[in-house]
């Protein structure tokens, strides 16, 4: 997209024609800076004497009113305007009483203005009573009342008033029609809006600015972008509101690039954008990840003197976070004197983005910790978290396996009442599941008063991932019983649950149900669940037949499943075929190459081993580093196999003791695995012992430093090898401790010598 055109603003914004047409301030949505009320007014006291009052403030005026002084009707207007500015309903009621006592209620202008005051103060019942008592009802009074109902979230009543006005015989102005169209937008009523649009065409006023703006907004809200743009193009005098409306319409309807083109046209037309225009444009830049355009808009906001506007700063910060300019976003955040909850939410969400893009998992964990620190400071800034805050921070806790922090946030959702929100509830269920606490996930699910399909699916998936097949299938049947229709993701959870338990007939039955009863076409994830099940059962030929029947080419994950099964069950011929197919896909993940390397090593096919290593060198794949970490008492402890001196002798002595016990009592045998550090300079270093892989070190540290009653939670940056997986089962039995490890593939929960994955979780080398 081309650079933004230069802009030379005149410094004053042109008012819409209709806002000049009416004298009453009730018809203006913005204060006019040129309007000023005289500071000296004539007052007539109750004894008939007249005095001059200078610089009369609000409290002085109230005192005079309470004294029973009689004033000219024109003096009520600035006093009532002050009630609007102060949002003072009691003040308006006092003036209203005085107006009635002095007989000024016969003045139609004053009483119409009073309708506007009550509406602006949110007292529509009072506004309606004043309107009903008007001696004459002109179009200004009708329009004022309609505007009040729209602004107070009662658009249906505004439409009823509009219909009454037409029946009364009063002709609507262009501004009245604009308000009626705004009411249709709020009601999402396209049909009624089209009727009013037809009225504007009949009387040839669809070209009017306020009418055109409202039509554009209506069609945008009703997802009719083409009609919205047509309405915009017919406006003869386009102002900043017109341009902002059509730009926002494009963004709201998934046409961000088109919206940015309208913005360049707006600047070329020498129309000065306002804060709403700039925030809308910055939002679209975030959508299309256009950092170049966004940076230009940032510069434009500085040129226009809007750089201190909080809405704009929030939008710029969010854009930088989305586009990976984390240091610039952090600098902007640190320099903010004024903040809003949106600012804090943006930074929390931004750190979530940083976790996804971090160079390694430990950096990702530190980014998550920074987000938790921001969340903890919300109260210091005087903000209360909303549902977006809670859902974002709970998602971060899921990624970090930060159960303690997640539990504290759970308590806050209960205290603030946000637990009843389905978005927060779903995030909470996912958090407990990812942290390996299926019991608390189930409890949170049962506490939810409203359950959406997403929430049902999340809980079914949680049961499946934790090896609780019967609970997952029963919940699925309960969901169907109450009439919730499952989707593709729901069936992935169901098939996964069947696969874990080896329930082949049930899995195939659900697979048929999905296609016949719910007309859902199977995708890769559904086939992967079935193939995983066949592989678990040792039915490799049936798994291969299913792969050949798929309607689309198998991906890396499918071939990896089959290859892992072949290695485990000793089917070398099919395993070599799967390895070849896997390597043909040229995987970019270094971890994917470990399976074929181990397969070729087991068969002593050294030429193939060298061939795979050469492929990895050609692709310049990064070294596969083994890294685990444990969090306890708000501190993070990381472990690498090659940093033995950093952990002390006590931990290694415990690890050696556990290894000896596991071998002697449980028959554990350490397996040889392909070396994780693929060094070009060390050709001889090809295979290594798995005695000191990082998760073993982390587990030994946890046994020494984490209280006995608490589970040991470990995060590992790559998938576990089978030897370490067997060792974790052994020490969970020997120490009677619960050990939870989240590796790059899935969560493993070790309890009493058993793992929730059923000994087949992910790619165990």
N, C-alpha and C positions, 0 to 999 in steps of 0.2 A: 504494500500500500504506500502511496506517495506521502511525502512529509506534509504536515498540516500547513495550510496557507497562513501568511502573516495576518494579523488582525489589528485594526486601528479603531478603537471604540470612541464614540462621541462623549461618553460619560453620563448620558441620560438615556433612560429607557422610555420608549414611546408607549403611552397607555393605549389599551384597546378602545376602539370607538365606543362600545357600549358602556365602558366604565366612565366615559365623559358625558354620556347622554343623560345620566340620572344624577340628581343633586344629592340624594341621600347617601350618607356614608355606609349604609347597610348593604349597598350593592357593590362595595369595593372589597376585594379580598385582601388588599394590602393597604397599609397606611400611606397617604400621600404626604410627602415631606413638605409640600408647599402650603398645606392647610395649617392655619394658626388661628387660635381663638383669642379674642381680646382679653387682656389681663385686667381691664377696668370695666366694671359692669354697674348698671344702675339697679339699686334694690329699693323697693318700697316697703317700709316698716309697717307694722300693724296699726301704728298711730297715724299713718299717712305721711310721715317724714321720709325724705329721700336722702340717702348718703352714698358716697362713692367708696368702693372697696377695691384696694390695689393688691395685686399678687395673691389673690384668694386661692388657698390650697384646699385639698380635698376635705380635711378635717374641719377647717373653718366653714366650708360650704355646708357640711352636715350640721354644724352647730347652728348656722343661720336658719336652715330648714326646720330644725327641731324647735327653734324659737318662735316659729309660726310666721316668719317674714314672708311677704309676698314679693315674688320676682317676676320679671318678664319671661314669657315662654321661651324666647330664644336662648335664655341663659341655661335652660335645662340640657341643651345639647352637649356642651363641653363637660358638664357634670356627669351626664350619662356615659359619655365617652370615657371619662375617668373610671367609671365602674367597669367598663369593658377592659381597660388597660390593667386594672387591679384585680380583675375577676372577682369583683365584690358584689355578690348577690344581696347581702343585707343592705348595702348602700343603695342599690337599685330599688329595693323594696321601700326604703325610706323616701326616696325621691318620688316613687310611684304614689305613695300615700299623700305626699305634699301636692303632687299634681292634681289628684282628685279633690283635695280640700280647696285648692285655689281655683278649680274649674278649668284648669289648663288641659284636662282630658278631652276637651272638645277640639283641641288642635290636632288634626290628623297627622301632621308631620312629626310632632313630638311623640304621639302614641305609636306611630309606626317605628320610630327610632327605639322606643321602649321594647317593642317586640324583638328588635334586633339585639338589644342589651340582654334580655332574658335568654335568648337563644345562645348568645356568646357565653353566657354564664352557665349554660347547661340546664336551665330551668324551662324546658319546653312546655310543661303544663301551665306555667305562668304566662309564657309567650302566647299560647293558644287562647287563654282567657282574655288577654288584652286584645288580641286580634278579633275574637268573637264580639267584643264590646265596641269595636270601632264604629263610629256613626256612618262612615263611608269606607268602602274597601276598594282601593285602586290597585293597579297592577304592581306597584312598588310594595304594597303591604302583602299581597299574595306571594310575591317573589321572596320577600324577606322571610316569611314563615316557612316556605319550602326550603330555603337555604339553611335555616336553622335545623330543620328535621334531617337534612342530608348530613350536615356537619355533626349532628348528634347521633349518628348511626341508626337513623330511622327512615331509610329511603322509601320503604313501602308507604309510610304515612305521607311523605313528600309527594309521591305519585297520586295518592288520594286527594291531597290538597290541589294538585294540578288539575285533576279531573273536575273537582268542585269549581275551580276558577273558570274553566271552560263552560261548565253548565251555568255558572253565574252570569256569563256573557262578557267576561273581561278578556281582552285580547292579550296573549303573552308577548313579551318583548323578546329580543334575541337573547338577552341574559336569562330570562325565565326559561326559555327552551334549553339553554346551556345547563341550567340547574336540573331540569327534568332529565336531561341526558345523563348527567352525573349520577342521578338516582338510579337510572337504568343500569349504569355500569356497576354500581354498588350491589344491585340485585342480580347482576349477571343476566339480565333480561334482554336478549338480542331482539326478540320479536317486538317488544314494546318500543325499544330504541329505534327500530326500523320505521315504526308508525310515526314517531316524532320526527325522524329524518324525512319521511315523506311530507310532513307538514312544512318543514323548512324549505323543501324543494318547491312545494306549491306556492309559498309566499316569497320565494326567491331570496332567501336569506342564508342558504347553506354556505355562502362565501364569507359570511360574517366571521370575525376572528374567534369570538367566544363560542359560537355554535360549532365552527369547524374544529376547534380544540377539543370540545366535548365529544364530538362525533369520532374524532381520531382516537380519543381515550376509550370510548365505548367499544369500538370495533377491536382495538388492541386487547382489551380485557376479555372479550368474547372470542379471542383467538382467530380473528379475521384480519390478518395483517394487510392483505391487499386492499380491503375496503378502508382500513385506517389510513393507508398512504394516499388513496384517492381523495379522502376527506381532507387530508392535509394539503394536497396539491390544489384544491379548489379554494383555499383561503386566499383572499386578495391581499390582506395586510398581515403577513406572518410576523409574529413577535417571538420573543425568547421562549414563551410558554408553548407556542406552536411547534417550534423546532425541538424543544425538549420532549414534548409529547411523542412526536414521531420517532425520535431517536430511542426513547425508552420503549416504544412499541416494538421496534426491531429487536432490541435486547431481550424483551420479555417473551418474544415469539421465536427465539432461536436463530435470529438473523443478525448476529453481532456485527459482521463485516459490513452489511448494508447500513446498519446504524452508524458505523464509523464514517461511511461515505456521506451520509446526511450531515454528520458533524462538520466535515470539511466544507460542504456546501454552505452550511450555516456561517462558518467563519469567512468564506469567500463573499457571502452576502452582507458582511460587515455587521452581523448581529452578535452582540456581546453575550457569551454564555454566563449563566448563573451557577450557583453551587449545585443545583439539582442536575443541570446539564452535565457538569464536569463529573459528578459522582456516577451518573449513568454511563458516561463514556468510559470512565476508568473501570467500571464493572464489566463492560464489554471487552475492554483490553485484557482483563483477567480471564474472561471466558475463552478468548482466542489466544491467550498467552502472548499478546503483542507488547513486549516490553519496550520496543522502540517508540511506538505510538504513545504508550502510557507515560514514558519519560518526557515526551514533548508536551503532553497534557499537564504534567507536573510543572514544567517550565512555564506554560501558559497560565497556570493557576497563580504562580508567583508574580508574573507580569500583571495580572488582574488584581493583585492584592488579596488573593483568597488562600494564601498558603497557611494562614492560621486557622482557617475554618476546619472544625473538628471532623465533619463528615468527609471532607475532601482528604484530609490527612489519613483518616481511617482507610479510605478507598485506595490511596497511594500505597500505604503500608501493606494492605492485603494483596495488591498487585505485585509488589516486590516479593512478598512471601511466596505467592503462587509461581512466580517466574524464577525463583531460586536466588534472588538478591537478598539473602538473609542478613548479611551485615548491614546493608543499607536500610532494611526494614527495622533492624534492631537499633540502629542509630536514630532513625526517625522516632521510634517508640521511646527511647531514652530521653530524647529532647522535648517530648510533649509535656507542657505544663498542665493542660487540661486533657482529661481522658473521659471516655465513656465506657459503658459495658461492652459496646461494640468493639472498641479498641482492644480491650482485654481478650474478648472472644477471638478476635482476629489473630492476636499473637499466639494464643493457645492453639488455634487451628493451624497457624503457621508452623509452630514447632512440630505439630503432627505431620505436616508436609516434609519438614526437615528430617524427621525420623525415617520417612520412606526413601528419601534421597541421600541419606547419610552414607559415607564411604564404607563404614563398618558398623556392626551391631552395637558396639560399645559407644560409639559416637551417637548413634540413634538413641541409646538409653540415656545419655547425658542430655540430649535435646528434650526427651520426655521429662526428665527431672526439672529442667528449666520451666517447662509448661506447668508442672505441679507447683513450682515456686510462685509463678504468676497467679495461679489459682488461689494459693494461700494468702496472697496480698489483697484479694478482692475486698475484704472487709476493711482493710486499712485505707483503701481509697473510697470507702463508702458505697460500694456496689454490692448488689445481691445477685447471685448467679441465676440465669434463666435456663430454659430447657436446652438452648444451644450450648451454653457453658457446660452443663452437666453431661450432655451427650458427647461433646468433644473430649472432656477430661476423662470420662469413663472409657472411651475408646483408647485413649493414651494408656490408661492403666492396663487395659487388655494387652496392648503390645508389649508393655513392660513387665507383665506378670506381677504387677504391684498390688497384691491383694489387700495389704493393710491400708494403703491409701484409698483403694476402692471401697473398702468397708466404711471408712470415714466419710467418703462422698455419699455413700448409700444413706448414712445417718442424716446428712444434710438434705438429701432429697425428701426424706420422711418429714423432716422439720419444716421445710419450705412448701411441702405439698406437691412437689413436681414428680413424685414417684408415680402418681396416677397418669402422667403423660406417657403415651405409648412409645414415643421416641426415647425418652429417658429409661423407661422400663426395659425396652429391648436392649439398649446399650448396657444396662445393668446385668441382664441375663447373660449377654455375651462376655462381659467382663469376668463374672464368676466362672463361666465355662472355660475361658482362656487361662484363668488362674488355677484351674483344676479343682474348683470347689463346686461340684455338681449339686450337692445338697443345698447350698445357698442359692444357686441359680434356680433350682426348682422352687424354693421358698419365695424368691422374688417373683417368679412367674405366677405363682398362686395368689400373691398379694395384688396382682394387677386386676383392676375392676373391668378394664376394657382390653380385649386381646385381638390384635390384628393378625392377618396372615403372616406377616413378617415375624411377629412375636411367637406364634405357634411354630413356625419353621425354625426359628432360632433355638427353641427349647427341644424340639425333636432332634435337631442336629447336635445339640449339646449332649443329649442322652446317647446318641450314636457314637460320638467321639469318645465318650467315657466308658464305652463297652456295655452300656445298659440297654440292651436290645429290646427286651420286653416292655420297658417303660416308654421307649421311643415309639414302638408300634402301637401301644395302647393309646398314647397321646395322639397319634395320627388318626386312629379310629374315633377318638373323642372329638377331634377337630371336624372330621367328616360328619359326625352325628349332629353337630349343631349347625351344619350348613356352610362351613367355611371351605371354599374350593381350593385344593392344593395346586401349587404351580411347579415349575421345573425344579426349583431349588428344594422344595419340600420333598420331592421324590428322590433327590440326591441323598438327603438325610435318611429317608426310609430304606433305600437300597444299601446305603453304607451300614446301617444298623443290621440288616439281614446278613451282609457280608461278614461282619465281625463275628457273628454267631454261626456262620456256616449254614444258614437256612436257605438252601438253594431253591427249593420249591416255592417258598414264600417270596423270595426275591424275584423269581421269574413271574410269579403271579402279579406282584405289584408293577413289574415292568410292563406286563400286558394291560393291566388296569390303567396305567398312565396313558397308554396310546389309545385304547378303545373307549374307556369311560370319560376321560378328560381331554381327548384329542390333543395330547401333548407329544410332540415329536422328540425322540431321545437325542441328547447331545453327548459330547465327549465324556462329560462327568458321569452320566448314567452308565455308559459302557465301561468306564473305568471302575465303577463300583462292582459291576458284574465280573469283570476280568480279575479284579482283586480277589473276589470271592472264589472263583474257580482256581486261582493260583494258590490261595490258602488251603484249599481242599486237595491240592495236588493234581487237579484235572487240567493239565496244561494243554492237551489237545483241544479240549472244549474252549479254553480261553483263546487259543489261536484261531479256531473256527469262528468265534464271535468277532475277532479282530477283522477277519476277512469279509464278514458280512456287514461291517459298518458302512454307512453311506458316505463317509468322508475319510480321508487318509488319517491313519493313526499318528498321534503326535509323540513327542519325546517321553511324556509320562506313561503312555500306554506301553511303548516298547520297554521302558524301564521296569514296569510292573512284571511283564512277561520274563524279562531277563533275570530279575531278582528271583522269580519263582523257579526258573530253570536251574539257577545256581543252587538254590536251596534243595531242590528235589533231584538234582543230578542229571537233568536232561541236557547234556552238553550240545548235542546236535541242534536242537531247537534254540538253545541259548546262544550259540554262535550266530545263528541266523538273526535272532533278535538284536544281538550286539552290532551286526553289520547294518541292519536297518536303522538302529539308533544313531550310529556314527554317520550314516548317509544324510541325516537331518542337520549335521553340523551344529550340534548344540553349543551355545555360547557360555553355558555355566560349567565351570571347571569340575564341580562336584558330580555332574552327570557322567563324566569319563571314568569315575572310580569303579563303577560296576563292570564295564567291559574289561578294564584293566585287571581286576581281580579274577574275572572269568578266564581271561587268557593266561594269567599267572597260574591258576589252578591246573590248567591243562598243559602247562609248560610250553605254551606257544609264544616263545620269546620274540619272534619276528613281529607278531601282531602287537605285543607289548610295546616294542620300539616304534611301530607304526603309529600307535595311538599317542605315544609321547611326542612324536614328531608333529602330529596334527595339533596338539596343544601348543607346541612352540610356535608353529606357523600362525596360529590364531592369537598368539601373544596373550594367552589367558593368564590372569593374575594368579599368583600363588594361593593355594588353598590353605588358609591359616586356621588352626584349631584354637578356639577361644571360648571360654565360658566365664560367667560371672554370677555372683550371689549378692543380694542386697539384704543388709541387716542393720538395724538401728540407724536408718537414714544414710548409710554409707554403702558404696558399691565396691566389691572386691573382685578383681578380674584374675584369670588364671590362664597361663600358657604352658605347654609342655617344656619349653626351652628356657624357663625362668625359675629353675629349681631353687636358687639361692634366695629368692625373694620371699619364700613362705615359711622358712624355719624347719627344724628337724622334727618337731612334735607331729606335724601334719604327715610327714613322710613315714614316720614310725607307725602312726595309726593306719595309714594306707597299706603298708607292708603287712601289718597284723591282720587287717581285714582280708587281704589277698590270701594269706596262709589259711585263715579260717574258712574262706570260701572254697578253697581247693580241698582242704581236708574234710570238712563237714558236708559240703554240698556238691563236691565234684566239679567245681568251676575250673575251666581251663582257658587261659589267655590265648587268643587267636592272633595269628600274624595278619597284618593288614597292609595294604599298599600305603607307602609313605604319603603323608598329606602335603609335605613341603616339596614341591616339584622343582628342585634346584638344577638348573642347567649345568652348573659347575661341579655337581656331585653325582656323576653317573652311577657310581657304585652304590649310592644310598637309594635303594629302590623299595625295600620293604622294611617295616619297623614293627617293634612290639607295641601293643596297645596298653601296656601297663600304666603309662602315665599320660593318657589322653586327658584333656583339660577338665572334662566333667567329673572324672574320678578325683582330681585334685579339689574341685569345687565341693564335691560331696564330703570329702574328708574334712575340709574346712568347716562345712556346715555342721557336721557331727560334733566338732569341737566348740563351736561358737554360737550355735542357734539353740535356744531352749528345747528341752526334750518334747514338750507338748506341741511345739510348732513344726509344721512341715518344712522341709528343706526345698526351696524353690530355686532352680538353676535355669539360666538361659544359655543356650549354646548356638553359636553362629552357623554351624553346619549340622548335617544329620548325624545321629549316633551310629557307631559301628556295632555289629552284632556282639562283639566281645564285651564292649562297655555296657551294652543293654543287658547282657546276662549278669554282669557284675553288679549292676544296680538292683536287679532282682534279688541277688544274693545278699547284699548288705541291707536291703529293706527288711529281709527276713532276719538277719543276724542282729540288727540293731533295733528292730521293732519300730522303725521310723518310716514316716511317709515321705517319699522323695518325688518331687515333681520336676520334670525337665521338659522345657520347650525348646526343641531343636528347629532346624530350618524347614522341617516337613510337617510336624504335628506335635501335640502334647503327649507326654508319657507320664502316667501316674503309677508309681511303684508302691504297692502295699502288700506286705506279707508274702513277698516272693513272686507276686504277679504284676503284670503291666496292663494298663487299660487298653493298649493297642492290640492285645492278643498275640504278642510276639511277632507281629508282622507290620509294624508301623513305618510306613515310608520306605526309604531306601537304606536298609541296614546292610552295610557292606559285608 
